[in-house]
Amino acid sequence: MQPLSISIVAFHDYDDIKKAITSIVQYTSIPYEMYVFDNSVDDPQKEEFQSFLQVNHVHYVDNHENQGFGKGHNHALEYIDSKYHAIINPDIVIQEDVFGPIFQYLDHHPEVGMVIPKIVDDTGHLQEAYRKEITVFDMFTRYFGRPIFKKRIQDHTLSYMDYSKPFQVPFAQGCFLVIRTDLFRQIHGFDDRFFMYMEDADLSKRINQVSKVMYLPDVEVIHHWQKGSHKNKRLFKIHVQSARKYFHKWGWKLW
């Protein structure tokens, strides 16, 4: 059994993934197995990308179609045999050995099932990766009400918390998560009915029902957050569809 397994889902973002992998290889001291599950179709850079992965001893699986974020990561369950599993976005870069402190924390806190570290942008500014459980109103304010409902948004994004200390997170953004592999397997991974968006809210809720999702301030990672659904009508539509599935599954909590 490996101490750590890592999965990244690709979708024509090979340059970002190369940067993520290069940083992981450079700074990670714990033995690991890394997997890239490729949702890209007909990309001329695919062959060159596979060569890069071979040089860096990364396992490559071509899904031959865009299966979505959650289902893409769920393929890891077919391959991994590890103690802890890291779910990482292509647009993540690390600048320190983040997994050492995360392992130490999880080893000493058996009641914790999943950890999200400090997520920052290029300038070191904390990102809104930690949230209360989502409501219909919070979905609305996120897209349309930021200038009007500023206090509500600050409340939803847990801006009042002390980020120098660990705390339980109801909804952890899925850009960088480390979960106990046996727990990930126990809950059957992501609910792949969510093609993209809300799968992390759903995963967090299910884990918090049987364990805890915790914020860990001891280490930080850089996330080049694109916020695609705020800029792209197609992605916005997918986000709304995923929200409907989430509320249908867990109840239409309006406020």
C-alpha positions in Angstrom: 0.0 0.0 0.0 1.3 3.4 -1.0 0.9 6.2 1.6 -0.5 8.6 -1.0 -2.3 8.5 -4.3 -3.2 11.6 -6.4 -5.7 12.0 -9.1 -6.1 14.9 -11.7 -8.8 15.1 -14.3 -7.6 16.6 -17.6 -9.7 18.5 -20.2 -7.5 20.2 -22.7 -5.6 21.9 -19.9 -2.3 20.1 -20.4 -0.1 23.1 -19.7 -1.7 23.8 -16.3 -1.4 20.1 -15.4 2.3 20.1 -16.3 2.9 22.9 -13.9 0.9 21.2 -11.2 2.7 17.9 -11.6 6.1 19.6 -11.8 5.4 21.3 -8.4 4.2 18.1 -6.9 7.2 16.2 -8.1 9.5 18.9 -6.8 8.1 19.3 -3.3 6.5 16.0 -2.3 8.7 13.8 -0.1 6.1 11.1 0.7 6.0 8.1 -1.7 3.0 8.5 -4.0 1.3 7.2 -7.1 -0.2 9.9 -9.4 -2.9 9.3 -12.0 -4.2 11.6 -14.8 -7.6 10.7 -16.2 -8.0 12.4 -19.5 -11.5 13.6 -20.6 -10.0 15.4 -23.6 -11.1 14.4 -27.1 -9.1 14.9 -30.3 -6.4 17.1 -28.8 -3.2 17.3 -31.0 -1.2 17.9 -27.8 -2.3 14.6 -26.2 0.7 12.5 -27.5 3.3 15.0 -26.2 1.4 15.3 -22.9 1.6 11.5 -22.5 5.4 11.6 -23.0 5.6 14.3 -20.3 3.7 12.0 -17.9 5.9 9.0 -18.7 9.0 11.0 -17.8 7.5 12.0 -14.5 6.2 8.4 -13.8 2.6 9.5 -13.8 -0.1 6.9 -14.7 -2.3 8.0 -17.7 -5.8 6.8 -18.4 -7.6 8.1 -21.5 -11.3 8.3 -21.0 -11.9 9.0 -24.7 -14.8 11.4 -23.8 -15.6 14.2 -21.4 -17.1 12.3 -18.5 -17.2 15.2 -16.1 -15.2 16.0 -12.9 -16.6 13.6 -10.4 -16.8 10.5 -12.7 -13.3 11.3 -13.9 -11.9 11.2 -10.4 -14.0 8.1 -9.5 -11.9 6.1 -11.9 -9.1 6.4 -9.3 -11.0 3.8 -7.2 -10.2 1.2 -9.9 -6.5 1.7 -9.4 -5.5 3.1 -6.1 -4.2 1.2 -3.0 -3.3 4.0 -0.6 -3.8 5.3 2.9 -4.8 8.8 1.7 -6.0 10.1 -1.6 -5.6 13.6 -3.0 -8.1 15.1 -5.4 -6.4 17.9 -7.2 -7.4 20.4 -9.9 -5.2 21.0 -12.9 -4.8 24.7 -11.9 -3.1 24.0 -8.6 0.5 24.7 -7.8 2.3 23.9 -4.6 5.4 25.6 -3.2 6.1 23.4 -0.2 5.7 19.8 1.0 2.0 20.1 1.8 1.4 16.4 2.2 3.6 15.9 5.2 1.7 18.2 7.6 -1.7 16.9 6.2 -0.6 13.3 6.9 0.5 14.2 10.4 -2.8 15.9 11.1 -4.9 13.0 9.7 -2.8 10.5 11.6 -3.5 12.3 14.9 -7.2 13.0 14.2 -8.9 9.8 13.3 -12.3 11.5 13.5 -11.4 13.6 10.5 -12.1 12.1 7.1 -11.0 14.8 4.7 -8.8 17.9 4.8 -8.7 21.1 2.7 -5.6 23.3 3.2 -5.3 27.0 2.9 -6.2 27.9 -0.7 -4.7 31.2 -2.0 -4.3 33.0 -5.3 -1.1 34.2 -6.9 -0.9 37.1 -4.5 -1.4 35.0 -1.4 -4.9 36.2 -0.9 -7.2 33.6 0.7 -9.8 32.3 -1.7 -13.5 31.6 -0.9 -13.0 27.9 -0.9 -14.7 27.3 2.5 -18.5 27.7 2.7 -21.6 27.0 4.7 -24.0 24.4 3.2 -25.5 26.0 0.1 -29.0 27.3 -0.2 -31.0 28.6 -3.2 -30.6 32.1 -2.0 -26.8 31.7 -1.7 -26.7 30.4 -5.3 -28.6 33.6 -6.4 -26.4 36.0 -4.5 -23.2 34.4 -5.8 -24.1 35.3 -9.3 -26.4 38.3 -9.1 -26.3 39.8 -5.7 -22.7 40.4 -4.6 -23.0 44.3 -4.3 -26.3 44.1 -2.5 -26.0 41.0 -0.2 -22.3 41.5 0.8 -22.9 40.5 4.4 -24.8 37.3 3.4 -21.9 36.3 1.0 -19.4 36.9 3.7 -21.4 34.7 6.1 -21.8 32.0 3.5 -18.1 32.0 2.7 -17.1 31.8 6.4 -15.2 35.1 6.3 -15.7 35.5 10.0 -13.8 32.3 10.9 -10.3 32.4 12.4 -8.2 31.1 9.5 -5.1 30.6 11.8 -6.8 27.6 13.4 -8.4 24.4 12.0 -12.2 24.3 11.8 -14.9 22.1 10.3 -16.1 23.0 6.8 -19.6 22.2 5.7 -18.8 22.7 2.0 -15.1 22.5 0.9 -14.3 23.5 -2.7 -12.9 20.5 -4.6 -9.7 22.1 -6.0 -7.5 20.4 -3.4 -8.8 17.8 -1.1 -7.1 14.9 0.8 -9.4 12.2 1.9 -8.9 8.8 3.6 -8.9 6.3 0.8 -11.0 3.8 2.7 -13.6 6.5 3.3 -13.5 7.6 -0.3 -14.2 4.0 -1.3 -16.8 3.5 1.4 -18.9 6.4 0.1 -18.3 5.3 -3.5 -16.5 8.5 -4.4 -18.3 11.4 -6.0 -21.9 11.2 -7.0 -21.3 11.2 -10.8 -24.8 12.4 -11.5 -23.2 15.8 -11.1 -21.3 16.3 -14.4 -19.5 19.4 -13.0 -20.1 21.8 -10.1 -21.8 20.9 -6.8 -20.1 17.5 -6.6 -17.8 18.9 -4.0 -20.7 20.3 -2.0 -22.3 16.9 -2.1 -19.1 15.0 -1.2 -18.5 17.4 1.7 -22.0 16.8 3.0 -21.8 13.1 2.8 -18.4 13.0 4.6 -19.6 15.3 7.3 -22.5 12.9 8.0 -20.0 10.1 8.9 -16.8 12.0 9.7 -15.5 15.5 9.5 -14.2 17.8 6.7 -11.6 20.1 8.3 -9.7 23.2 7.2 -6.0 23.0 7.9 -4.0 26.3 8.0 -0.6 24.7 8.4 0.1 24.5 4.6 -1.1 26.4 1.6 -1.6 25.8 -2.1 -2.0 28.2 -5.0 -5.2 27.9 -7.0 -5.4 29.7 -10.4 -9.2 29.9 -10.0 -10.9 30.6 -13.4 -14.5 30.9 -12.1 -15.6 29.7 -15.5 -19.3 29.6 -14.8 -19.2 33.3 -14.1 -17.9 34.0 -17.5 -19.3 31.3 -19.8 -23.0 30.8 -20.5 -22.7 27.1 -21.2 -20.8 26.5 -17.9 -23.3 28.7 -16.0 -26.1 26.5 -17.4 -24.3 23.4 -16.2 -23.8 24.9 -12.8 -27.6 25.7 -12.5 -28.4 22.1 -13.6 -26.1 20.7 -11.0 -27.6 23.0 -8.3 -31.1 21.7 -9.2 -29.8 18.1 -8.8 -28.2 19.0 -5.5 -31.4 20.6 -4.1 -33.5 17.8 -5.4 -31.3 15.3 -3.6 -30.9 17.1 -0.3 -34.0 19.3 -0.2 -34.8 22.8 -1.4 -33.3 24.9 1.4 -34.3 28.3 0.3 -32.6 30.5 2.9 
